[in-house]
Amino acid sequence: MKYAEINKRYTEIVSEYISKGYILNTATMTGSQGEIASVDLTNGEEILRVVISRFNDWGDSCSYKGVEIIVGRAGERDMVSPHEDDDVHTLWNSHLEVLRQERFYQVGES
């Protein structure tokens, strides 16, 4: 799979939620936590983040690298609300309730 196909898959996932009535929640999209990209969406009741990031899985005799797309729900732990731009609370990727995850592995490396 080429990276263009990962971009296409990411777009499909975001489009799926938009077709279900979710809209952009721009107030929670500031900053970076080292991810490649992230988009926050809301239906007015919850905030979902669709994020692309790199991962490394370490096994007994080898390691696996790749890119993953995660769809996660913001929890109460981060105290963020839809449509509020108070610039006080951060939606942390590590706090997301993972709803779905797709991994794309890099092949041909040692």
Secondary structure, DSSP 4 states (H G I P E B T S, - for coil): --HHHHHHHHHHHHHHHHHTT-EE-GGG--S-SS-SEEEEEE-SS-EEEEEEEEEEEE-SS-EEEEEEEEEEEPPGGGT--TT---S-----GGG-EEEEEEEEE--S--
